[in-house]
Amino acid sequence: MDKHITTLMDISEKKHILLLEIYELTKLQESYIKNEDDNSLLDIIQKKQTRIDEINDLDKQFYDLYSKLKKELGVDSLEDIKGDYPKLKKLKNIVSDIMFVLEKISILEKENEKKLKIEMDKIKTQMKSINTTIKANKGYNTKYNYVQGIFVDNKK
């Protein structure tokens, strides 16, 4: 059992480190949105996706081992384990830290999403203005395409 808990702790610690990296990248993302640095923003998003993929792999490993451990012990949750296991307490602390970082990332992501939406709305407004200007310029720059319609015929 100790071996499984130690492995779960190792997986959780790796996940915690990756989440901290994602948090830092999310803070950087915020500054790139503010400075309208699209290329750097795309780089950050790709780096975050790489970390997310790594976390998904770790989560799968964790879940498989966690399920195996629960089955071996005949419990529904590690909370149901009776006895004093210091490693189990440490695992719970790591998971708690992970949840805290996830909450911080979620808050930052929501703020970034709002800022990005505002920037997108600005761009949409600018595009509409440009399209209106282009249409107006086309009207002024056309030669007399309808020459016959310009002159009014009078009956003599």
C-alpha positions in Angstrom: 0.0 0.0 0.0 2.8 2.4 0.9 4.4 1.8 -2.6 1.1 2.8 -4.3 0.6 5.9 -2.1 4.2 6.9 -2.8 3.6 6.6 -6.6 0.3 8.5 -6.3 2.2 11.3 -4.4 4.9 11.4 -7.1 2.3 11.7 -9.9 0.5 14.4 -7.9 3.7 16.3 -7.3 4.4 16.3 -11.0 0.9 17.5 -11.7 1.3 20.3 -9.2 4.5 21.5 -10.8 2.8 21.4 -14.3 -0.1 23.4 -12.9 2.2 26.0 -11.4 3.8 26.3 -14.8 0.3 26.7 -16.4 -0.5 29.4 -13.8 2.6 31.4 -14.7 1.9 31.0 -18.4 -1.7 32.2 -17.8 -0.3 35.3 -16.1 1.9 35.9 -19.1 -1.1 35.4 -21.4 -2.8 38.2 -19.5 0.0 40.7 -20.3 0.1 39.6 -24.0 -3.6 40.2 -24.3 -3.2 43.6 -22.8 -0.3 44.4 -25.2 -2.1 42.9 -28.2 0.9 40.6 -28.8 -0.9 37.9 -30.9 2.2 35.8 -31.8 3.4 35.5 -28.2 -0.2 34.8 -27.1 -0.3 31.9 -29.6 3.0 30.6 -28.3 1.7 30.7 -24.7 -1.4 28.9 -25.7 0.6 26.1 -27.4 2.9 25.8 -24.3 -0.2 25.5 -22.1 -1.7 22.9 -24.3 1.5 20.8 -24.0 1.3 21.0 -20.2 -2.4 20.1 -20.3 -1.6 17.0 -22.4 1.0 16.0 -19.9 -1.4 16.5 -17.0 -4.0 14.3 -18.8 -1.5 11.5 -19.0 -0.7 11.9 -15.3 -4.4 12.0 -14.4 -4.9 8.7 -16.3 -2.0 7.1 -14.4 -3.3 8.5 -11.1 -6.8 7.2 -11.7 -5.7 3.7 -12.7 -3.5 3.4 -9.7 -6.1 5.0 -7.4 -8.8 2.6 -8.6 -6.5 -0.4 -8.1 -5.6 0.8 -4.6 -9.3 1.3 -3.6 -10.1 -2.2 -5.0 -7.2 -3.8 -3.1 -8.3 -2.2 0.2 -12.0 -2.7 -0.5 -13.0 1.0 0.1 -14.9 3.5 -2.0 -12.5 6.4 -1.1 -9.1 6.8 0.5 -11.0 8.8 3.1 -12.5 5.5 4.3 -9.1 4.0 5.2 -8.8 3.5 8.9 -5.5 3.9 10.7 -2.7 6.5 10.7 -0.9 6.8 7.4 1.4 9.8 7.2 1.9 9.3 3.5 -1.8 9.4 2.9 -2.1 12.7 4.8 0.7 14.1 2.6 -1.1 12.9 -0.5 -4.2 14.7 0.6 -2.2 17.8 1.2 -0.8 17.7 -2.3 -4.2 17.1 -3.8 -5.4 20.1 -1.8 -2.6 22.2 -3.2 -3.5 21.1 -6.7 -7.1 22.2 -6.1 -6.0 25.6 -4.9 -3.8 26.2 -8.0 -6.6 25.0 -10.3 -8.9 27.6 -8.7 -6.3 30.3 -9.2 -5.9 29.3 -12.9 -9.7 29.2 -13.4 -10.0 32.8 -12.0 -7.2 34.1 -14.2 -8.6 32.3 -17.3 -12.0 33.9 -16.8 -10.5 37.3 -16.5 -8.4 36.7 -19.7 -11.5 35.5 -21.5 -13.3 38.7 -20.7 -10.3 40.8 -21.8 -10.0 38.8 -25.0 -13.7 39.3 -25.7 -13.4 43.0 -25.3 -10.4 43.1 -27.7 -12.4 41.0 -30.2 -15.3 43.4 -30.0 -13.0 46.3 -30.7 -11.6 44.5 -33.7 -15.2 43.8 -35.0 -16.1 47.4 -34.6 -13.0 48.5 -36.5 -13.7 45.9 -39.3 -17.3 47.3 -39.7 -15.9 50.8 -39.9 -13.4 49.8 -42.5 -16.1 48.0 -44.6 -18.3 51.0 -44.4 -15.5 53.2 -45.6 -14.6 50.9 -48.4 -18.3 50.9 -49.6 -18.4 54.7 -49.4 -15.2 55.0 -51.4 -16.5 52.6 -54.1 -19.5 54.9 -54.5 -17.3 58.0 -55.0 -14.7 56.3 -57.2 -17.0 54.8 -59.8 -16.9 56.3 -63.3 -20.2 56.9 -65.0 -21.1 53.3 -65.4 -24.7 54.2 -66.0 -24.3 56.9 -68.5 -27.7 56.6 -70.0 -29.4 56.9 -66.7 -27.7 60.2 -65.8 -29.4 62.3 -68.5 -33.1 62.9 -68.4 -34.9 62.6 -71.6 -37.3 65.4 -72.4 -40.2 65.2 -74.8 -39.9 67.7 -77.5 
